[in-house]
Amino acid sequence: MVNTKGKVYIVGGGPGNPELLTLKAKRIIETADVVIFADSLVPPEIVAFAKEGAVVQGSKELNLDEIMDLELTAVREGKIVARVQSGDPSIYGAILEQMRILKDEGVDFEIIPGVSAAFAAAAVLKSELTVPEKAQTVILTRMEGRVAMPQGEQLKDLAAHGCTMVIFLSITRMTGVVRELISSGGYTEDSPVAVVYRVGWPDELVIRGTLKDIASKVRAAKITLQALIIVGDAVDPGLDAAGAVSHLYSSNYTHRYRRGQEAVSGTQASGNA
């Protein structure tokens, strides 16, 4: 057991743009004694905020034991460790096994949420993922590959809902993704889809299409990593003209803080009767 005042922060580094760091994430990176970052996914500009004299270590060539040895050695010396991961640590962050070791060792730790690539991609696409009358559910998932999917979570099973789907870690299986989505019955060949490569990075790239042509477009762009696939009506570039409107700000919608015009008019009419 580690008896020390050291602490580990598992920090969401966001999608890549340093300006998309949370204020807390930036502060932790600035004050940490040791910064261990996923350098295959987190750009060096993120950890450039580290203070002078801090140890900054990339982790792409390290396994879990080696990463945890660095963390535990530091906290035994009373140091603050920032373990910086891409996006938000809670989505494909592989943090459960890290937390298990920290708990077993009695190390104090905290998770700092970050901007997920899913939401950064939606912003780049100028899309709302939950559109009235189109999609009120968002599924975050991945295509089965070396990592098996639990029962009922095959892409085809989830795609049957036809809602907004954000697919991580699957760009190298684009043809299979398309096949699963269409065969589910939830989407058709004409369903809109967007692929966002390295969102938040200087070489960010957006590819739009339909399930009929997106695989060929991805192959032509030679994208094989760090790309999100978003499918569903929510990413239809022509959606602005579709007329879907949220009730929340409608002048006729009554809620706790505001009475809709129809309700006000009804009250006035009753008073005049």
Sequence and secondary structure as in RCSB ss.txt:
>XXXX:A:sequence
MVNTKGKVYIVGGGPGNPELLTLKAKRIIETADVVIFADSLVPPEIVAFAKEGAVVQGSKELNLDEIMDLELTAV
REGKIVARVQSGDPSIYGAILEQMRILKDEGVDFEIIPGVSAAFAAAAVLKSELTVPEKAQTVILTRMEGRVAMP
QGEQLKDLAAHGCTMVIFLSITRMTGVVRELISSGGYTEDSPVAVVYRVGWPDELVIRGTLKDIASKVRAAKITL
QALIIVGDAVDPGLDAAGAVSHLYSSNYTHRYRRGQEAVSGTQASGNA
>XXXX:A:secstr
   SS EEEEEE BSS GGGS HHHHHHHHH SEEEE TTTS HHHHTTS TT EEEE TT  HHHHHHHHHHHH
HTT EEEEEESB TTTT   HHHHHHHHHTT EEEEE    HHHHHHHHTT  SSBTTTB  EEEEE  SSS   
TT SHHHHHTT SEEEEES GGGHHHHHHHHHHTSS  TT EEEEEESTTSTT EEEEEETTTHHHHHHHHT  S
SEEEEESGGG TTGGGG    STT TT  BTTB  HHHHHHHHHHHH 
